[in-house]
Amino acid sequence: MTEGTRFKVYCSQCREKVELPAPEFRLALGASRERTFYSFICPACGASVRKIAGERIVAALTAAGVHTMRLLPVDG
Ligand SMILES: [Zn+2]
């Protein structure tokens, strides 16, 4: 894939289906499925949308060069 990869996503705020290039996404890899999510700013309403990311989405976003951050539990 190239940097020009775009993804169609559904905004949970305004219910608009929007298309965004890979650099607009952030991916957070948590310790469990429930803590692995992707986020983006909806271009239609400006809301910050966060959604649980399934394995296929994680793979697709990673392959497209989306920035990822790994969430680690903090002790103490
Ligand atoms: Zn929206």
N, CA, C, O and the ligand as a Tripos MOL2 file, in Angstrom:
@<TRIPOS>MOLECULE
protein
  305   303    77     0     0
PROTEIN
NO_CHARGES

@<TRIPOS>ATOM
      1 N           0.8370   -1.2030    0.0000 N.3       1 MET1
      2 CA          0.0000    0.0000    0.0000 C.3       1 MET1
      3 C           0.8730    1.2550    0.0000 C.2       1 MET1
      4 O           2.0630    1.1960    0.3130 O.2       1 MET1
      5 N           0.2880    2.3540   -0.3430 N.am      2 THR2
      6 CA          1.0280    3.5990   -0.4070 C.3       2 THR2
      7 C           0.4960    4.5790    0.6290 C.2       2 THR2
      8 O          -0.4810    4.3010    1.3240 O.2       2 THR2
      9 N           1.1480    5.7160    0.7200 N.am      3 GLU3
     10 CA          0.7040    6.7340    1.6730 C.3       3 GLU3
     11 C          -0.6370    7.3240    1.2760 C.2       3 GLU3
     12 O          -1.3040    7.9760    2.0800 O.2       3 GLU3
     13 N          -1.0230    7.0930    0.0400 N.am      4 GLY4
     14 CA         -2.2750    7.6470   -0.4350 C.3       4 GLY4
     15 C          -3.4910    6.8110   -0.0820 C.2       4 GLY4
     16 O          -4.6030    7.1060   -0.5220 O.2       4 GLY4
     17 N          -3.2840    5.7700    0.7090 N.am      5 THR5
     18 CA         -4.4060    4.9270    1.0840 C.3       5 THR5
     19 C          -5.4500    5.7170    1.8660 C.2       5 THR5
     20 O          -5.1320    6.4870    2.7730 O.2       5 THR5
     21 N          -6.7060    5.4990    1.4830 N.am      6 ARG6
     22 CA         -7.7870    6.1910    2.1830 C.3       6 ARG6
     23 C          -8.7380    5.1640    2.7840 C.2       6 ARG6
     24 O          -8.8570    4.0400    2.2950 O.2       6 ARG6
     25 N          -9.4040    5.5710    3.8410 N.am      7 PHE7
     26 CA        -10.3390    4.6740    4.4980 C.3       7 PHE7
     27 C         -11.7000    5.3410    4.6360 C.2       7 PHE7
     28 O         -11.8070    6.5320    4.9270 O.2       7 PHE7
     29 N         -12.7210    4.5480    4.4220 N.am      8 LYS8
     30 CA        -14.0720    5.0510    4.6440 C.3       8 LYS8
     31 C         -14.4890    4.6800    6.0580 C.2       8 LYS8
     32 O         -14.4270    3.5180    6.4610 O.2       8 LYS8
     33 N         -14.9060    5.6700    6.7840 N.am      9 VAL9
     34 CA        -15.3100    5.4270    8.1640 C.3       9 VAL9
     35 C         -16.6520    6.0910    8.4380 C.2       9 VAL9
     36 O         -17.0890    7.0010    7.7330 O.2       9 VAL9
     37 N         -17.2670    5.6050    9.4700 N.am     10 TYR10
     38 CA        -18.5960    6.0400    9.8220 C.3      10 TYR10
     39 C         -18.5060    6.8310   11.1160 C.2      10 TYR10
     40 O         -18.0510    6.3100   12.1340 O.2      10 TYR10
     41 N         -18.9370    8.0850   11.0830 N.am     11 CYS11
     42 CA        -18.8630    8.9260   12.2750 C.3      11 CYS11
     43 C         -20.0160    8.6040   13.2160 C.2      11 CYS11
     44 O         -21.1830    8.6320   12.8260 O.2      11 CYS11
     45 N         -19.6660    8.2970   14.4590 N.am     12 SER12
     46 CA        -20.7110    7.9520   15.4200 C.3      12 SER12
     47 C         -21.4030    9.1970   15.9730 C.2      12 SER12
     48 O         -22.4200    9.0940   16.6580 O.2      12 SER12
     49 N         -20.8550   10.3580   15.6770 N.am     13 GLN13
     50 CA        -21.4570   11.5980   16.1630 C.3      13 GLN13
     51 C         -22.5250   12.1260   15.2050 C.2      13 GLN13
     52 O         -23.6800   12.3090   15.5900 O.2      13 GLN13
     53 N         -22.1290   12.3680   13.9560 N.am     14 CYS14
     54 CA        -23.0790   12.9550   13.0070 C.3      14 CYS14
     55 C         -23.6230   11.9160   12.0330 C.2      14 CYS14
     56 O         -24.4510   12.2300   11.1790 O.2      14 CYS14
     57 N         -23.1520   10.6720   12.1670 N.am     15 ARG15
     58 CA        -23.6230    9.5630   11.3420 C.3      15 ARG15
     59 C         -23.3210    9.7640    9.8530 C.2      15 ARG15
     60 O         -24.0100    9.2350    8.9810 O.2      15 ARG15
     61 N         -22.2900   10.5290    9.6000 N.am     16 GLU16
     62 CA        -21.8600   10.7600    8.2330 C.3      16 GLU16
     63 C         -20.7960    9.7380    7.8580 C.2      16 GLU16
     64 O         -19.9380    9.3930    8.6700 O.2      16 GLU16
     65 N         -20.8610    9.2570    6.6190 N.am     17 LYS17
     66 CA        -19.8040    8.3650    6.1500 C.3      17 LYS17
     67 C         -18.7490    9.2330    5.4930 C.2      17 LYS17
     68 O         -19.0250    9.9230    4.5110 O.2      17 LYS17
     69 N         -17.5430    9.1980    6.0340 N.am     18 VAL18
     70 CA        -16.4910   10.0730    5.5320 C.3      18 VAL18
     71 C         -15.2950    9.2570    5.0690 C.2      18 VAL18
     72 O         -15.1080    8.1060    5.4630 O.2      18 VAL18
     73 N         -14.4930    9.8850    4.2230 N.am     19 GLU19
     74 CA        -13.3100    9.2280    3.7010 C.3      19 GLU19
     75 C         -12.0900   10.0200    4.1140 C.2      19 GLU19
     76 O         -12.0040   11.2240    3.8740 O.2      19 GLU19
     77 N         -11.1390    9.3290    4.7440 N.am     20 LEU20
     78 CA         -9.9570   10.0200    5.2540 C.3      20 LEU20
     79 C          -8.6870    9.2940    4.8340 C.2      20 LEU20
     80 O          -8.6640    8.0650    4.7610 O.2      20 LEU20
     81 N          -7.6270   10.0580    4.5590 N.am     21 PRO21
     82 CA         -6.3370    9.4240    4.2440 C.3      21 PRO21
     83 C          -5.7080    8.8550    5.5110 C.2      21 PRO21
     84 O          -5.9960    9.3000    6.6220 O.2      21 PRO21
     85 N          -4.8560    7.8770    5.3230 N.am     22 ALA22
     86 CA         -4.2410    7.1620    6.4440 C.3      22 ALA22
     87 C          -3.6170    8.0720    7.5060 C.2      22 ALA22
     88 O          -3.7590    7.7890    8.6950 O.2      22 ALA22
     89 N          -2.9210    9.1700    7.1130 N.am     23 PRO23
     90 CA         -2.2710    9.9960    8.1500 C.3      23 PRO23
     91 C          -3.2450   10.6600    9.1220 C.2      23 PRO23
     92 O          -2.8340   11.1610   10.1680 O.2      23 PRO23
     93 N          -4.5290   10.6640    8.7800 N.am     24 GLU24
     94 CA         -5.5130   11.2930    9.6630 C.3      24 GLU24
     95 C          -5.9140   10.3910   10.8240 C.2      24 GLU24
     96 O          -6.6080   10.8270   11.7430 O.2      24 GLU24
     97 N          -5.4790    9.1430   10.7830 N.am     25 PHE25
     98 CA         -5.8670    8.1980   11.8270 C.3      25 PHE25
     99 C          -4.7800    8.0230   12.8660 C.2      25 PHE25
    100 O          -3.5910    8.1910   12.5950 O.2      25 PHE25
    101 N          -5.2220    7.6830   14.0550 N.am     26 ARG26
    102 CA         -4.3010    7.2790   15.1110 C.3      26 ARG26
    103 C          -4.7500    5.9120   15.5810 C.2      26 ARG26
    104 O          -5.9440    5.6300   15.6790 O.2      26 ARG26
    105 N          -3.7840    5.0780   15.8680 N.am     27 LEU27
    106 CA         -4.1040    3.7270   16.2970 C.3      27 LEU27
    107 C          -3.4490    3.4620   17.6440 C.2      27 LEU27
    108 O          -2.2440    3.6510   17.8090 O.2      27 LEU27
    109 N          -4.2450    3.0300   18.5910 N.am     28 ALA28
    110 CA         -3.7290    2.7280   19.9250 C.3      28 ALA28
    111 C          -3.8620    1.2440   20.1830 C.2      28 ALA28
    112 O          -4.9630    0.6930   20.1950 O.2      28 ALA28
    113 N          -2.7230    0.6060   20.3900 N.am     29 LEU29
    114 CA         -2.7230   -0.8320   20.6170 C.3      29 LEU29
    115 C          -2.6740   -1.1160   22.1170 C.2      29 LEU29
    116 O          -1.6630   -0.8850   22.7790 O.2      29 LEU29
    117 N          -3.7710   -1.6120   22.6210 N.am     30 GLY30
    118 CA         -3.8380   -1.9070   24.0460 C.3      30 GLY30
    119 C          -3.5040   -3.3560   24.3370 C.2      30 GLY30
    120 O          -3.1840   -4.1350   23.4390 O.2      30 GLY30
    121 N          -3.5860   -3.6980   25.6080 N.am     31 ALA31
    122 CA         -3.2450   -5.0540   26.0230 C.3      31 ALA31
    123 C          -4.3320   -6.0520   25.6430 C.2      31 ALA31
    124 O          -4.0810   -7.2550   25.5670 O.2      31 ALA31
    125 N          -5.5290   -5.5530   25.4070 N.am     32 SER32
    126 CA         -6.6240   -6.4400   25.0530 C.3      32 SER32
    127 C          -7.4040   -5.8410   23.8820 C.2      32 SER32
    128 O          -7.2240   -4.6780   23.5240 O.2      32 SER32
    129 N          -8.2630   -6.6560   23.3050 N.am     33 ARG33
    130 CA         -9.0840   -6.1900   22.1900 C.3      33 ARG33
    131 C          -9.8980   -4.9590   22.5440 C.2      33 ARG33
    132 O         -10.0470   -4.0450   21.7340 O.2      33 ARG33
    133 N         -10.4210   -4.9450   23.7600 N.am     34 GLU34
    134 CA        -11.2770   -3.8350   24.1690 C.3      34 GLU34
    135 C         -10.5020   -2.5310   24.3080 C.2      34 GLU34
    136 O         -11.0800   -1.4440   24.3280 O.2      34 GLU34
    137 N          -9.1900   -2.6600   24.4010 N.am     35 ARG35
    138 CA         -8.3730   -1.4550   24.5810 C.3      35 ARG35
    139 C          -7.6060   -1.0950   23.3280 C.2      35 ARG35
    140 O          -6.7540   -0.2070   23.3420 O.2      35 ARG35
    141 N          -7.9080   -1.7800   22.2560 N.am     36 THR36
    142 CA         -7.2740   -1.4560   20.9910 C.3      36 THR36
    143 C          -8.2710   -0.6750   20.1500 C.2      36 THR36
    144 O          -9.3130   -1.1950   19.7500 O.2      36 THR36
    145 N          -7.9330    0.5790   19.8890 N.am     37 PHE37
    146 CA         -8.8940    1.4000   19.1640 C.3      37 PHE37
    147 C          -8.2010    2.3430   18.1940 C.2      37 PHE37
    148 O          -7.0020    2.6060   18.2920 O.2      37 PHE37
    149 N          -8.9930    2.8390   17.2590 N.am     38 TYR38
    150 CA         -8.4670    3.8400   16.3430 C.3      38 TYR38
    151 C          -9.2950    5.0960   16.5140 C.2      38 TYR38
    152 O         -10.4460    5.0390   16.9470 O.2      38 TYR38
    153 N          -8.7090    6.2210   16.1750 N.am     39 SER39
    154 CA         -9.4120    7.4740   16.3340 C.3      39 SER39
    155 C          -9.1320    8.3810   15.1500 C.2      39 SER39
    156 O          -8.1170    8.2640   14.4630 O.2      39 SER39
    157 N         -10.0650    9.2810   14.9450 N.am     40 PHE40
    158 CA         -9.9330   10.2520   13.8600 C.3      40 PHE40
    159 C         -10.8280   11.4340   14.1710 C.2      40 PHE40
    160 O         -11.7490   11.3420   14.9830 O.2      40 PHE40
    161 N         -10.5390   12.5550   13.5070 N.am     41 ILE41
    162 CA        -11.3810   13.7310   13.6330 C.3      41 ILE41
    163 C         -12.3350   13.7570   12.4460 C.2      41 ILE41
    164 O         -11.9010   13.7630   11.2940 O.2      41 ILE41
    165 N         -13.6060   13.7700   12.7230 N.am     42 CYS42
    166 CA        -14.5910   13.7760   11.6440 C.3      42 CYS42
    167 C         -14.5480   15.1020   10.8930 C.2      42 CYS42
    168 O         -14.7230   16.1580   11.5010 O.2      42 CYS42
    169 N         -14.3170   15.0660    9.5780 N.am     43 PRO43
    170 CA        -14.2540   16.3060    8.8000 C.3      43 PRO43
    171 C         -15.6260   16.9530    8.6350 C.2      43 PRO43
    172 O         -15.7130   18.1320    8.2950 O.2      43 PRO43
    173 N         -16.6750   16.2130    8.8660 N.am     44 ALA44
    174 CA        -18.0240   16.7430    8.6960 C.3      44 ALA44
    175 C         -18.4840   17.5310    9.9150 C.2      44 ALA44
    176 O         -19.0730   18.6030    9.7730 O.2      44 ALA44
    177 N         -18.2220   17.0140   11.1050 N.am     45 CYS45
    178 CA        -18.7240   17.6830   12.3160 C.3      45 CYS45
    179 C         -17.6240   18.0770   13.2860 C.2      45 CYS45
    180 O         -17.8900   18.7650   14.2720 O.2      45 CYS45
    181 N         -16.3870   17.6490   13.0240 N.am     46 GLY46
    182 CA        -15.2740   18.0430   13.8750 C.3      46 GLY46
    183 C         -15.1360   17.2420   15.1480 C.2      46 GLY46
    184 O         -14.2770   17.5420   15.9780 O.2      46 GLY46
    185 N         -15.9590   16.2350   15.3170 N.am     47 ALA47
    186 CA        -15.8940   15.4300   16.5260 C.3      47 ALA47
    187 C         -14.6760   14.5170   16.5120 C.2      47 ALA47
    188 O         -14.2270   14.0640   15.4590 O.2      47 ALA47
    189 N         -14.1580   14.2610   17.7000 N.am     48 SER48
    190 CA        -13.0860   13.2860   17.8400 C.3      48 SER48
    191 C         -13.7470   11.9360   18.0740 C.2      48 SER48
    192 O         -14.3700   11.7030   19.1090 O.2      48 SER48
    193 N         -13.5990   11.0560   17.0970 N.am     49 VAL49
    194 CA        -14.2760    9.7680   17.1480 C.3      49 VAL49
    195 C         -13.2860    8.6710   17.4970 C.2      49 VAL49
    196 O         -12.1820    8.6210   16.9560 O.2      49 VAL49
    197 N         -13.6870    7.7980   18.3980 N.am     50 ARG50
    198 CA        -12.8290    6.7010   18.8030 C.3      50 ARG50
    199 C         -13.6170    5.4080   18.7170 C.2      50 ARG50
    200 O         -14.7360    5.3160   19.2200 O.2      50 ARG50
    201 N         -13.0310    4.4170   18.0810 N.am     51 LYS51
    202 CA        -13.7250    3.1480   17.9000 C.3      51 LYS51
    203 C         -12.8170    1.9710   18.1870 C.2      51 LYS51
    204 O         -11.6050    2.0320   17.9800 O.2      51 LYS51
    205 N         -13.4160    0.9120   18.6610 N.am     52 ILE52
    206 CA        -12.6720   -0.3260   18.8690 C.3      52 ILE52
    207 C         -12.1650   -0.8080   17.5120 C.2      52 ILE52
    208 O         -12.9150   -0.8260   16.5360 O.2      52 ILE52
    209 N         -10.9050   -1.1920   17.4530 N.am     53 ALA53
    210 CA        -10.3240   -1.6490   16.1970 C.3      53 ALA53
    211 C         -10.1760   -3.1660   16.1920 C.2      53 ALA53
    212 O          -9.4840   -3.7340   17.0370 O.2      53 ALA53
    213 N         -10.8210   -3.8060   15.2480 N.am     54 GLY54
    214 CA        -10.6620   -5.2500   15.0860 C.3      54 GLY54
    215 C          -9.3300   -5.5630   14.4280 C.2      54 GLY54
    216 O          -8.6270   -4.6720   13.9520 O.2      54 GLY54
    217 N          -9.0020   -6.8310   14.4100 N.am     55 GLU55
    218 CA         -7.7130   -7.2360   13.8590 C.3      55 GLU55
    219 C          -7.5080   -6.7940   12.4190 C.2      55 GLU55
    220 O          -6.4150   -6.3710   12.0430 O.2      55 GLU55
    221 N          -8.5530   -6.8930   11.6200 N.am     56 ARG56
    222 CA         -8.4280   -6.5150   10.2060 C.3      56 ARG56
    223 C          -8.1670   -5.0320   10.0580 C.2      56 ARG56
    224 O          -7.3820   -4.6130    9.2060 O.2      56 ARG56
    225 N          -8.8300   -4.2310   10.8930 N.am     57 ILE57
    226 CA         -8.6240   -2.7860   10.8170 C.3      57 ILE57
    227 C          -7.2190   -2.4330   11.2720 C.2      57 ILE57
    228 O          -6.5500   -1.6010   10.6590 O.2      57 ILE57
    229 N          -6.7760   -3.0670   12.3460 N.am     58 VAL58
    230 CA         -5.4220   -2.8250   12.8320 C.3      58 VAL58
    231 C          -4.4080   -3.1450   11.7430 C.2      58 VAL58
    232 O          -3.4860   -2.3670   11.4960 O.2      58 VAL58
    233 N          -4.5830   -4.3000   11.0890 N.am     59 ALA59
    234 CA         -3.6590   -4.7070   10.0380 C.3      59 ALA59
    235 C          -3.6830   -3.7280    8.8700 C.2      59 ALA59
    236 O          -2.6360   -3.3710    8.3300 O.2      59 ALA59
    237 N          -4.8760   -3.2970    8.4850 N.am     60 ALA60
    238 CA         -5.0110   -2.3890    7.3460 C.3      60 ALA60
    239 C          -4.4040   -1.0250    7.6480 C.2      60 ALA60
    240 O          -3.7050   -0.4510    6.8140 O.2      60 ALA60
    241 N          -4.6720   -0.5150    8.8310 N.am     61 LEU61
    242 CA         -4.1430    0.8030    9.1950 C.3      61 LEU61
    243 C          -2.6250    0.7510    9.3500 C.2      61 LEU61
    244 O          -1.9180    1.6610    8.9180 O.2      61 LEU61
    245 N          -2.1420   -0.3000    9.9580 N.am     62 THR62
    246 CA         -0.7010   -0.4370   10.1360 C.3      62 THR62
    247 C           0.0120   -0.5180    8.7940 C.2      62 THR62
    248 O           1.0500    0.1090    8.5820 O.2      62 THR62
    249 N          -0.5700   -1.3090    7.8910 N.am     63 ALA63
    250 CA          0.0200   -1.4620    6.5640 C.3      63 ALA63
    251 C           0.0260   -0.1530    5.7990 C.2      63 ALA63
    252 O           0.8830    0.0750    4.9450 O.2      63 ALA63
    253 N          -0.9350    0.7060    6.1080 N.am     64 ALA64
    254 CA         -1.0380    1.9840    5.4150 C.3      64 ALA64
    255 C          -0.1330    3.0340    6.0390 C.2      64 ALA64
    256 O          -0.0710    4.1680    5.5620 O.2      64 ALA64
    257 N           0.5670    2.6630    7.0990 N.am     65 GLY65
    258 CA          1.5210    3.5890    7.6990 C.3      65 GLY65
    259 C           0.9290    4.5070    8.7520 C.2      65 GLY65
    260 O           1.4940    5.5590    9.0490 O.2      65 GLY65
    261 N          -0.1990    4.1200    9.3150 N.am     66 VAL66
    262 CA         -0.8230    4.9290   10.3590 C.3      66 VAL66
    263 C           0.0440    4.9050   11.6160 C.2      66 VAL66
    264 O           0.6020    3.8720   11.9850 O.2      66 VAL66
    265 N           0.1440    6.0580   12.2590 N.am     67 HIS67
    266 CA          0.9070    6.1330   13.5030 C.3      67 HIS67
    267 C           0.2510    5.2610   14.5600 C.2      67 HIS67
    268 O          -0.9620    5.3130   14.7630 O.2      67 HIS67
    269 N           1.0570    4.4740   15.2180 N.am     68 THR68
    270 CA          0.5080    3.6440   16.2860 C.3      68 THR68
    271 C           1.1690    3.9870   17.5980 C.2      68 THR68
    272 O           2.3370    4.3730   17.6450 O.2      68 THR68
    273 N           0.4200    3.8430   18.6460 N.am     69 MET69
    274 CA          1.0210    3.9680   19.9670 C.3      69 MET69
    275 C           0.5930    2.7650   20.7760 C.2      69 MET69
    276 O          -0.5540    2.3210   20.7240 O.2      69 MET69
    277 N           1.5460    2.2580   21.5200 N.am     70 ARG70
    278 CA          1.2820    1.0650   22.2990 C.3      70 ARG70
    279 C           0.9660    1.4660   23.7290 C.2      70 ARG70
    280 O           1.7530    2.1440   24.3890 O.2      70 ARG70
    281 N          -0.1810    1.0440   24.1890 N.am     71 LEU71
    282 CA         -0.5960    1.3990   25.5390 C.3      71 LEU71
    283 C          -0.1220    0.3330   26.5160 C.2      71 LEU71
    284 O          -0.4190   -0.8530   26.3680 O.2      71 LEU71
    285 N           0.6040    0.7730   27.4910 N.am     72 LEU72
    286 CA          1.1080   -0.1670   28.4890 C.3      72 LEU72
    287 C           0.5510    0.1860   29.8640 C.2      72 LEU72
    288 O           0.4520    1.3580   30.2270 O.2      72 LEU72
    289 N           0.1950   -0.8310   30.6090 N.am     73 PRO73
    290 CA         -0.2810   -0.5660   31.9610 C.3      73 PRO73
    291 C           0.8430   -0.0240   32.8180 C.2      73 PRO73
    292 O           1.9910   -0.4470   32.6870 O.2      73 PRO73
    293 N           0.5170    0.9110   33.6950 N.am     74 VAL74
    294 CA          1.5170    1.5100   34.5730 C.3      74 VAL74
    295 C           1.3600    0.9400   35.9710 C.2      74 VAL74
    296 O           0.2710    0.9550   36.5460 O.2      74 VAL74
    297 N           2.4390    0.4490   36.4950 N.am     75 ASP75
    298 CA          2.3960   -0.1210   37.8450 C.3      75 ASP75
    299 C           2.5740    0.9720   38.8950 C.2      75 ASP75
    300 O           3.2940    1.9500   38.6910 O.2      75 ASP75
    301 N           1.9140    0.7800   39.9910 N.am     76 GLY76
    302 CA          2.0610    1.6840   41.1330 C.3      76 GLY76
    303 C           1.4190    3.0270   40.8890 C.2      76 GLY76
    304 O           1.4580    3.8970   41.7590 O.2      76 GLY76
    305 ZN        -19.1350   13.5640   12.3020 Zn       77 ZN77
@<TRIPOS>BOND
     1     1     2 1
     2     2     3 1
     3     3     4 2
     4     3     5 am
     5     5     6 1
     6     6     7 1
     7     7     8 2
     8     7     9 am
     9     9    10 1
    10    10    11 1
    11    11    12 2
    12    11    13 am
    13    13    14 1
    14    14    15 1
    15    15    16 2
    16    15    17 am
    17    17    18 1
    18    18    19 1
    19    19    20 2
    20    19    21 am
    21    21    22 1
    22    22    23 1
    23    23    24 2
    24    23    25 am
    25    25    26 1
    26    26    27 1
    27    27    28 2
    28    27    29 am
    29    29    30 1
    30    30    31 1
    31    31    32 2
    32    31    33 am
    33    33    34 1
    34    34    35 1
    35    35    36 2
    36    35    37 am
    37    37    38 1
    38    38    39 1
    39    39    40 2
    40    39    41 am
    41    41    42 1
    42    42    43 1
    43    43    44 2
    44    43    45 am
    45    45    46 1
    46    46    47 1
    47    47    48 2
    48    47    49 am
    49    49    50 1
    50    50    51 1
    51    51    52 2
    52    51    53 am
    53    53    54 1
    54    54    55 1
    55    55    56 2
    56    55    57 am
    57    57    58 1
    58    58    59 1
    59    59    60 2
    60    59    61 am
    61    61    62 1
    62    62    63 1
    63    63    64 2
    64    63    65 am
    65    65    66 1
    66    66    67 1
    67    67    68 2
    68    67    69 am
    69    69    70 1
    70    70    71 1
    71    71    72 2
    72    71    73 am
    73    73    74 1
    74    74    75 1
    75    75    76 2
    76    75    77 am
    77    77    78 1
    78    78    79 1
    79    79    80 2
    80    79    81 am
    81    81    82 1
    82    82    83 1
    83    83    84 2
    84    83    85 am
    85    85    86 1
    86    86    87 1
    87    87    88 2
    88    87    89 am
    89    89    90 1
    90    90    91 1
    91    91    92 2
    92    91    93 am
    93    93    94 1
    94    94    95 1
    95    95    96 2
    96    95    97 am
    97    97    98 1
    98    98    99 1
    99    99   100 2
   100    99   101 am
   101   101   102 1
   102   102   103 1
   103   103   104 2
   104   103   105 am
   105   105   106 1
   106   106   107 1
   107   107   108 2
   108   107   109 am
   109   109   110 1
   110   110   111 1
   111   111   112 2
   112   111   113 am
   113   113   114 1
   114   114   115 1
   115   115   116 2
   116   115   117 am
   117   117   118 1
   118   118   119 1
   119   119   120 2
   120   119   121 am
   121   121   122 1
   122   122   123 1
   123   123   124 2
   124   123   125 am
   125   125   126 1
   126   126   127 1
   127   127   128 2
   128   127   129 am
   129   129   130 1
   130   130   131 1
   131   131   132 2
   132   131   133 am
   133   133   134 1
   134   134   135 1
   135   135   136 2
   136   135   137 am
   137   137   138 1
   138   138   139 1
   139   139   140 2
   140   139   141 am
   141   141   142 1
   142   142   143 1
   143   143   144 2
   144   143   145 am
   145   145   146 1
   146   146   147 1
   147   147   148 2
   148   147   149 am
   149   149   150 1
   150   150   151 1
   151   151   152 2
   152   151   153 am
   153   153   154 1
   154   154   155 1
   155   155   156 2
   156   155   157 am
   157   157   158 1
   158   158   159 1
   159   159   160 2
   160   159   161 am
   161   161   162 1
   162   162   163 1
   163   163   164 2
   164   163   165 am
   165   165   166 1
   166   166   167 1
   167   167   168 2
   168   167   169 am
   169   169   170 1
   170   170   171 1
   171   171   172 2
   172   171   173 am
   173   173   174 1
   174   174   175 1
   175   175   176 2
   176   175   177 am
   177   177   178 1
   178   178   179 1
   179   179   180 2
   180   179   181 am
   181   181   182 1
   182   182   183 1
   183   183   184 2
   184   183   185 am
   185   185   186 1
   186   186   187 1
   187   187   188 2
   188   187   189 am
   189   189   190 1
   190   190   191 1
   191   191   192 2
   192   191   193 am
   193   193   194 1
   194   194   195 1
   195   195   196 2
   196   195   197 am
   197   197   198 1
   198   198   199 1
   199   199   200 2
   200   199   201 am
   201   201   202 1
   202   202   203 1
   203   203   204 2
   204   203   205 am
   205   205   206 1
   206   206   207 1
   207   207   208 2
   208   207   209 am
   209   209   210 1
   210   210   211 1
   211   211   212 2
   212   211   213 am
   213   213   214 1
   214   214   215 1
   215   215   216 2
   216   215   217 am
   217   217   218 1
   218   218   219 1
   219   219   220 2
   220   219   221 am
   221   221   222 1
   222   222   223 1
   223   223   224 2
   224   223   225 am
   225   225   226 1
   226   226   227 1
   227   227   228 2
   228   227   229 am
   229   229   230 1
   230   230   231 1
   231   231   232 2
   232   231   233 am
   233   233   234 1
   234   234   235 1
   235   235   236 2
   236   235   237 am
   237   237   238 1
   238   238   239 1
   239   239   240 2
   240   239   241 am
   241   241   242 1
   242   242   243 1
   243   243   244 2
   244   243   245 am
   245   245   246 1
   246   246   247 1
   247   247   248 2
   248   247   249 am
   249   249   250 1
   250   250   251 1
   251   251   252 2
   252   251   253 am
   253   253   254 1
   254   254   255 1
   255   255   256 2
   256   255   257 am
   257   257   258 1
   258   258   259 1
   259   259   260 2
   260   259   261 am
   261   261   262 1
   262   262   263 1
   263   263   264 2
   264   263   265 am
   265   265   266 1
   266   266   267 1
   267   267   268 2
   268   267   269 am
   269   269   270 1
   270   270   271 1
   271   271   272 2
   272   271   273 am
   273   273   274 1
   274   274   275 1
   275   275   276 2
   276   275   277 am
   277   277   278 1
   278   278   279 1
   279   279   280 2
   280   279   281 am
   281   281   282 1
   282   282   283 1
   283   283   284 2
   284   283   285 am
   285   285   286 1
   286   286   287 1
   287   287   288 2
   288   287   289 am
   289   289   290 1
   290   290   291 1
   291   291   292 2
   292   291   293 am
   293   293   294 1
   294   294   295 1
   295   295   296 2
   296   295   297 am
   297   297   298 1
   298   298   299 1
   299   299   300 2
   300   299   301 am
   301   301   302 1
   302   302   303 1
   303   303   304 2
@<TRIPOS>SUBSTRUCTURE
     1 MET1         2 RESIDUE 1 A MET
     2 THR2         6 RESIDUE 1 A THR
     3 GLU3        10 RESIDUE 1 A GLU
     4 GLY4        14 RESIDUE 1 A GLY
     5 THR5        18 RESIDUE 1 A THR
     6 ARG6        22 RESIDUE 1 A ARG
     7 PHE7        26 RESIDUE 1 A PHE
     8 LYS8        30 RESIDUE 1 A LYS
     9 VAL9        34 RESIDUE 1 A VAL
    10 TYR10       38 RESIDUE 1 A TYR
    11 CYS11       42 RESIDUE 1 A CYS
    12 SER12       46 RESIDUE 1 A SER
    13 GLN13       50 RESIDUE 1 A GLN
    14 CYS14       54 RESIDUE 1 A CYS
    15 ARG15       58 RESIDUE 1 A ARG
    16 GLU16       62 RESIDUE 1 A GLU
    17 LYS17       66 RESIDUE 1 A LYS
    18 VAL18       70 RESIDUE 1 A VAL
    19 GLU19       74 RESIDUE 1 A GLU
    20 LEU20       78 RESIDUE 1 A LEU
    21 PRO21       82 RESIDUE 1 A PRO
    22 ALA22       86 RESIDUE 1 A ALA
    23 PRO23       90 RESIDUE 1 A PRO
    24 GLU24       94 RESIDUE 1 A GLU
    25 PHE25       98 RESIDUE 1 A PHE
    26 ARG26      102 RESIDUE 1 A ARG
    27 LEU27      106 RESIDUE 1 A LEU
    28 ALA28      110 RESIDUE 1 A ALA
    29 LEU29      114 RESIDUE 1 A LEU
    30 GLY30      118 RESIDUE 1 A GLY
    31 ALA31      122 RESIDUE 1 A ALA
    32 SER32      126 RESIDUE 1 A SER
    33 ARG33      130 RESIDUE 1 A ARG
    34 GLU34      134 RESIDUE 1 A GLU
    35 ARG35      138 RESIDUE 1 A ARG
    36 THR36      142 RESIDUE 1 A THR
    37 PHE37      146 RESIDUE 1 A PHE
    38 TYR38      150 RESIDUE 1 A TYR
    39 SER39      154 RESIDUE 1 A SER
    40 PHE40      158 RESIDUE 1 A PHE
    41 ILE41      162 RESIDUE 1 A ILE
    42 CYS42      166 RESIDUE 1 A CYS
    43 PRO43      170 RESIDUE 1 A PRO
    44 ALA44      174 RESIDUE 1 A ALA
    45 CYS45      178 RESIDUE 1 A CYS
    46 GLY46      182 RESIDUE 1 A GLY
    47 ALA47      186 RESIDUE 1 A ALA
    48 SER48      190 RESIDUE 1 A SER
    49 VAL49      194 RESIDUE 1 A VAL
    50 ARG50      198 RESIDUE 1 A ARG
    51 LYS51      202 RESIDUE 1 A LYS
    52 ILE52      206 RESIDUE 1 A ILE
    53 ALA53      210 RESIDUE 1 A ALA
    54 GLY54      214 RESIDUE 1 A GLY
    55 GLU55      218 RESIDUE 1 A GLU
    56 ARG56      222 RESIDUE 1 A ARG
    57 ILE57      226 RESIDUE 1 A ILE
    58 VAL58      230 RESIDUE 1 A VAL
    59 ALA59      234 RESIDUE 1 A ALA
    60 ALA60      238 RESIDUE 1 A ALA
    61 LEU61      242 RESIDUE 1 A LEU
    62 THR62      246 RESIDUE 1 A THR
    63 ALA63      250 RESIDUE 1 A ALA
    64 ALA64      254 RESIDUE 1 A ALA
    65 GLY65      258 RESIDUE 1 A GLY
    66 VAL66      262 RESIDUE 1 A VAL
    67 HIS67      266 RESIDUE 1 A HIS
    68 THR68      270 RESIDUE 1 A THR
    69 MET69      274 RESIDUE 1 A MET
    70 ARG70      278 RESIDUE 1 A ARG
    71 LEU71      282 RESIDUE 1 A LEU
    72 LEU72      286 RESIDUE 1 A LEU
    73 PRO73      290 RESIDUE 1 A PRO
    74 VAL74      294 RESIDUE 1 A VAL
    75 ASP75      298 RESIDUE 1 A ASP
    76 GLY76      302 RESIDUE 1 A GLY
    77 ZN77       305 GROUP 0 **** ****
